[in-house]
Amino acid sequence: MAMMILDDCIACGACLTECPTESISEGDIYIIDPDTCVECEGHFDEPQCVSVCPVDCIVKEE
């Protein structure tokens, strides 16, 4: 699985530097590459992007 950024993203950039696999990139909103996102497993106890997002727009991809 991977994390996904919803359209509610305000492009604040808080998540960009928190990703240990550099899976987040800029666009109109930020996006997460599902091929490289590991939900921070092996790095942290929880996805760091979720913990820093001020608008709670990052969820597990279904």
C-alpha positions in Angstrom: 0.0 0.0 0.0 0.9 3.6 -0.3 -0.3 7.0 1.0 -2.3 9.4 -1.2 -2.8 13.1 -1.1 -6.4 14.3 -1.6 -7.6 17.3 -3.5 -7.9 19.2 -0.2 -4.1 19.7 -0.3 -3.1 23.3 0.1 0.4 22.7 -1.3 2.1 24.0 1.9 5.1 21.7 1.5 5.1 20.5 5.1 5.2 16.8 3.9 7.8 17.2 1.2 10.9 17.1 3.5 9.4 14.6 5.9 9.3 11.7 3.4 12.3 9.3 3.9 11.9 7.8 0.4 11.5 11.1 -1.4 8.2 9.9 -2.8 6.4 13.2 -2.6 6.6 15.7 -5.4 5.1 19.1 -6.4 2.4 19.6 -8.8 -0.8 21.7 -8.6 -1.1 19.8 -5.3 1.6 17.5 -3.9 1.5 13.9 -5.1 2.9 10.7 -3.6 4.5 8.1 -5.9 2.8 4.8 -5.0 5.8 2.8 -6.4 8.2 4.2 -3.9 6.0 5.0 -0.9 6.5 2.5 2.0 4.2 4.3 4.5 7.4 5.0 6.4 7.7 1.3 7.4 11.3 0.6 8.5 11.9 4.3 9.1 9.2 5.6 11.5 6.2 4.2 13.5 3.7 6.1 11.4 3.7 7.9 8.1 5.4 11.2 8.7 3.5 13.0 5.9 0.3 12.3 7.8 1.7 13.6 11.1 2.7 17.0 9.7 -0.2 17.7 7.3 -2.1 20.7 8.6 -5.3 19.9 6.6 -5.4 16.1 7.2 -5.6 15.4 3.5 -3.2 12.3 3.4 -4.8 8.9 3.5 -3.9 5.3 2.7 -4.5 4.5 -1.0 -7.3 2.0 -1.5 
